[in-house]
Amino acid sequence: MTQTELLSLPVSFPLETANRALSLGRTTGYDLAKRGQYPVPVLRFGNAYRVTRADLLRVLGIQDGRSAEVA
């Protein structure tokens, strides 16, 4: 995924999208998530896994220009 694609992701998205961004295959990604070893914090809702944009960008070392610091 390009940096532009990553920055345009919604606030949270399915694990498959994070797998693509991290160059992980589907089986590997789900296996890591089930074992609690996914490289990004994973949210679990029933049988669905989701990842937040902020966590993914942090792991990839990309600054999200949309967030503003509050003093």
Helices and strands as residue ranges (DSSP letters): H 3-7, E 12-14, H 15-21, H 26-34, E 43-45, E 48-52, H 53-60
